[in-house]
Amino acid sequence: MERRTIGAGALAVGAVGLGCMPMSWAYSASRRRGEESLRAVHRALDLGTTLLDTADMYGPFTNELLLGRVLKERRGDAFVSTKVGLLVGEQHIVANGRPGYVKRACDASLRRLQTDVIDLYQLHRADPEVPVEETWGAMAELVRAGKVRALGLCAVGARGGRRSDAGLHDGTLRQLRRVQQVFPVAAVQAELSVWSPEALDGLLPWCEARGVGFLAAMPLGNGFLTGTLTPGEGFEPDDLRARHPRFTAEMMAANQPIVAGLRHIARRHGEDVTPAQVALAWVLAQGRHVIAVPGTKRDRWAAQNASASGLSLTPQDLTEISHLPAAQGSWD
């Protein structure tokens, strides 16, 4: 697989990473697929996917524990990315960016992951009660202590269905400017996909200009861009898409032309090429500093996603994608 770098430290990773959240959080029946998820991680590593993206809140904690079982055997094959800053309560999720908590959380993540260093430690969300510089400073101390190699920030801000929204990530850009004064930002993680391209305006150029890696979250639109979901089929109650405005039967039907366009392009590249691979190839085509991080808990999809790194879209393909209709339905 093609290798790309993260940050000025030139940390090398596979162009397609593996989002591990679906293995134990947010999607139906996630907690009942432990062995299947382990197979997916091993398959991804076998195919050159090195970046494994998790967070302490996924589960909570069970996602890191699962990855720890793999890392105990294959630490040298993986680039470990986890997150801090969010706590799962009984009824809601709250931010905690207090320096003491950040340091304790890092030690706990290291134990669960069965490793002595985290390659990329990301601030999941800034705590509104704590200056972000204080939180980032505590994270920087972890780098100096040798527990973390590099720091990243997850984007905040509302999302919409438009092709362009110049003010979309203003909050994230302000945070980035503040923390960059404390310690270098190696990577930013934000949503980027064919049906949610808003990061192209402002956030992606900011990263490119500074040599900051961009981790493209949800590059397959929570599964919609794979073309495997049927409008009106419904989701289990514990699946986040059951309450998602873009996943109502009406909106899924309205957005089918996007999938149809991806499928049309896929056919030009061969019978075995899928809309999902075209969607991932589009993300990778947005810059050499972009790493796609699709999430899955199945080894079949992990393999299909990994192979997308070898798909080169033509100028005609990219033009057609740019002219696909904007997604219908609000995102939040």
C-alpha positions in Angstrom: 0.0 0.0 0.0 1.1 3.6 -0.7 2.6 5.3 2.4 1.9 8.8 3.4 3.3 11.0 6.2 1.8 12.7 9.2 3.2 15.9 10.5 6.6 17.4 10.3 8.0 14.3 12.0 7.3 12.4 8.9 5.5 9.5 10.6 4.7 7.1 7.8 1.3 5.3 7.6 -0.6 3.4 4.9 -2.8 5.8 2.8 -5.9 3.9 4.0 -6.3 3.5 7.8 -8.8 1.5 9.8 -11.5 3.2 11.9 -12.2 0.9 14.8 -15.2 2.6 16.3 -17.8 0.3 14.6 -16.3 -2.7 16.4 -17.7 -1.6 19.8 -19.6 1.6 19.5 -22.4 3.4 17.6 -23.4 0.6 15.2 -25.9 -2.3 15.8 -24.7 -5.5 17.4 -21.1 -4.1 17.6 -20.5 -5.7 21.0 -21.3 -9.2 19.7 -18.6 -9.2 17.0 -15.4 -9.4 18.9 -13.8 -12.3 17.0 -15.0 -10.9 13.7 -13.5 -7.5 14.5 -10.2 -9.1 15.4 -10.1 -10.8 12.0 -10.8 -7.4 10.4 -7.8 -5.8 12.2 -5.5 -8.6 11.3 -6.6 -8.6 7.7 -6.1 -4.8 7.4 -2.6 -5.1 8.9 -1.8 -7.9 6.5 -2.7 -5.6 3.5 -0.6 -2.7 4.6 -3.2 -0.7 6.6 -1.1 0.5 9.5 -3.1 3.3 11.1 -5.6 1.9 13.7 -7.9 4.7 14.9 -9.7 4.2 18.2 -10.6 6.2 21.4 -11.0 5.6 25.1 -14.7 6.5 24.9 -15.6 3.8 22.3 -17.3 1.1 24.3 -16.3 2.9 26.5 -12.8 1.3 26.9 -13.7 -2.0 25.1 -12.4 -0.8 21.7 -8.9 -0.2 23.1 -9.0 -3.5 24.9 -9.8 -5.3 21.7 -7.0 -3.6 19.9 -4.7 -4.5 22.7 -5.2 -8.1 21.9 -3.8 -7.5 18.4 -1.1 -5.1 19.4 0.3 -7.6 21.9 1.3 -9.7 18.9 1.7 -7.2 16.1 2.8 -3.8 17.6 5.5 -3.4 15.0 2.9 -3.6 12.2 0.6 -0.9 13.5 0.5 2.9 13.9 -1.7 3.4 17.0 -4.0 6.5 17.2 -6.3 7.0 20.1 -8.2 9.9 21.6 -8.8 11.6 25.0 -11.2 14.3 26.2 -14.6 12.7 26.2 -16.3 10.8 29.0 -19.4 8.6 28.6 -22.0 9.3 31.3 -25.3 7.5 31.9 -27.3 9.8 29.7 -24.8 12.0 27.8 -21.2 12.5 26.8 -19.2 15.2 28.6 -15.7 16.7 27.9 -12.9 16.6 30.3 -9.7 18.4 29.4 -8.2 18.9 32.8 -4.4 18.2 32.7 -4.5 15.7 35.5 -7.2 13.7 33.9 -5.5 13.7 30.5 -2.3 12.2 32.0 -4.3 9.5 33.9 -6.3 8.7 30.8 -3.2 8.3 28.7 -1.7 5.8 31.2 -5.0 3.9 31.2 -5.1 3.8 27.4 -1.5 2.5 27.3 -2.5 -0.4 29.6 -5.5 -1.3 27.6 -3.7 -1.1 24.3 -0.8 -3.2 25.7 1.8 -0.8 24.4 4.4 1.5 25.9 3.8 4.4 23.4 0.9 5.9 21.5 1.9 7.0 18.0 -0.8 9.7 17.7 -2.8 11.0 20.7 -5.7 13.1 19.6 -7.8 15.6 21.6 -11.4 14.3 20.9 -13.1 17.5 22.0 -11.9 20.6 23.9 -13.4 21.1 27.3 -15.3 24.4 27.4 -14.3 24.8 31.1 -10.6 24.4 30.5 -8.4 26.6 28.2 -7.4 24.4 25.3 -3.8 25.5 25.8 -3.8 23.8 29.2 -5.1 20.5 27.9 -2.7 20.6 25.0 0.2 21.4 27.3 -0.6 18.3 29.3 -0.6 16.3 26.1 2.7 17.8 25.1 4.2 16.7 28.4 3.2 13.1 27.5 5.3 13.5 24.3 8.3 14.7 26.3 7.8 11.8 28.7 8.0 9.3 25.8 4.4 8.0 26.2 3.2 9.7 23.0 4.9 10.3 19.7 2.7 13.0 18.2 -0.4 15.0 18.9 -3.6 15.5 16.9 -6.9 17.4 17.1 -10.4 16.3 16.1 -12.4 18.9 14.3 -15.5 20.5 15.8 -18.3 22.5 14.3 -21.7 21.9 12.6 -21.9 20.0 9.4 -24.3 20.6 6.5 -25.2 19.3 3.1 -23.7 22.0 0.9 -20.7 21.6 -1.3 -19.0 24.6 0.2 -19.3 26.4 3.6 -16.3 28.7 4.2 -17.2 29.2 7.9 -17.8 25.6 8.7 -14.6 24.8 10.6 -13.9 28.3 12.0 -14.0 27.0 15.6 -11.5 24.2 14.8 -9.1 26.7 13.0 -9.2 29.0 16.0 -8.3 26.0 18.3 -5.5 24.9 15.9 -3.9 28.4 15.9 -4.0 28.4 19.7 -2.6 25.0 20.4 0.0 25.3 17.6 1.6 28.0 19.8 2.1 25.4 22.6 3.2 22.3 20.7 3.1 21.2 17.0 0.0 19.7 15.6 0.8 16.6 13.7 -2.7 15.7 12.4 -6.2 16.9 12.2 -9.1 14.5 12.0 -12.3 15.7 10.4 -15.1 14.3 8.3 -14.4 14.3 4.5 -16.4 12.4 1.9 -18.1 12.8 -1.4 -21.3 13.7 0.3 -19.7 15.8 3.1 -16.8 17.7 1.4 -16.9 20.8 3.6 -13.4 20.4 4.9 -12.1 21.3 1.5 -12.8 24.9 2.3 -10.4 26.2 4.9 -9.4 23.2 7.0 -7.8 21.0 4.4 -5.7 23.9 2.9 -4.7 24.9 6.4 -3.3 21.4 7.0 -1.6 21.2 3.6 0.2 24.6 4.1 1.7 23.5 7.4 2.6 19.9 6.7 -0.1 18.7 9.0 -1.7 15.3 8.2 -5.4 15.1 7.6 -7.3 12.0 8.8 -10.5 11.8 6.8 -13.1 10.4 9.1 -16.3 8.8 7.7 -15.1 8.8 4.1 -17.9 6.4 3.2 -20.6 8.5 4.7 -21.4 6.1 7.5 -21.8 3.3 4.9 -24.2 5.1 2.5 -21.5 5.6 -0.2 -20.9 1.9 -0.3 -24.2 1.4 -2.2 -25.0 -1.6 0.1 -27.8 0.1 2.1 -31.4 0.0 1.0 -33.7 2.9 1.6 -36.5 2.0 4.0 -34.7 -1.1 5.3 -34.4 0.5 8.8 -31.7 0.2 11.4 -31.6 -1.4 14.9 -32.3 1.0 17.7 -28.7 1.1 18.9 -27.4 2.0 15.5 -26.6 5.8 15.3 -28.1 5.9 11.8 -31.6 5.1 13.2 -31.8 8.7 14.4 -29.8 10.3 11.6 -31.7 12.8 9.3 -29.8 11.6 6.2 -30.8 8.0 6.9 -34.5 8.3 6.8 -36.1 6.3 3.9 -36.9 9.6 2.1 -33.4 11.1 2.3 -31.7 7.8 1.4 -33.9 7.6 -1.7 -33.2 11.3 -2.5 -29.4 10.7 -2.3 -29.3 7.6 -4.5 -28.0 9.7 -7.5 -24.7 10.1 -5.6 -24.2 6.4 -5.3 -25.3 5.9 -8.9 -22.7 8.3 -10.0 -20.0 6.5 -8.0 -21.1 3.1 -9.4 -21.0 4.5 -12.9 -17.4 5.5 -12.4 -16.5 2.2 -10.7 -17.7 0.3 -13.8 -15.2 2.1 -16.0 -12.4 0.8 -13.8 -13.4 -2.9 -13.8 -16.1 -5.3 -12.8 -14.7 -5.8 -9.3 -14.4 -2.1 -8.5 -17.0 -0.8 -6.1 -18.6 2.6 -5.3 -16.9 2.5 -1.9 -13.5 2.2 -3.5 -14.2 5.1 -5.8 -15.4 7.2 -2.8 -12.1 6.4 -0.9 -10.0 7.1 -4.0 -11.7 10.5 -4.3 -10.7 11.3 -0.7 -7.1 10.2 -1.3 -7.0 12.4 -4.4 -7.6 15.5 -2.3 -3.9 15.7 -1.2 -0.8 13.8 -0.4 -1.3 14.7 3.3 -4.7 13.0 3.4 -5.2 9.6 5.0 -8.7 7.9 4.6 -9.9 6.3 7.7 -13.0 4.2 6.9 -14.5 2.3 9.8 -15.6 -1.4 9.6 -15.8 -4.5 11.8 -15.7 -7.0 8.9 -12.5 -8.4 7.3 -14.2 -8.4 3.9 -14.7 -4.6 3.9 -11.3 -4.0 5.5 -9.7 -5.8 2.5 -11.9 -3.9 0.0 -11.1 -0.6 1.6 -7.4 -1.3 1.7 -7.3 -2.0 -2.0 -8.8 1.4 -2.8 -5.3 2.9 -2.3 -4.3 1.4 -5.7 -7.2 3.0 -7.6 -6.3 6.1 -9.5 -9.1 8.3 -10.6 -8.9 10.1 -14.0 -9.5 13.8 -14.5 -12.8 12.8 -16.1 -13.7 10.8 -12.9 -12.9 13.7 -10.6 -14.9 16.1 -12.8 -17.9 13.8 -12.8 -17.7 13.5 -9.0 -17.5 17.3 -8.6 -20.8 17.6 -10.6 -22.7 15.0 -8.5 -25.7 16.5 -6.7 -25.2 17.8 -3.2 -26.4 15.6 -0.5 -30.0 16.1 0.6 -30.9 16.3 4.3 -29.2 17.9 7.3 -26.3 16.1 8.8 -26.9 16.9 12.5 
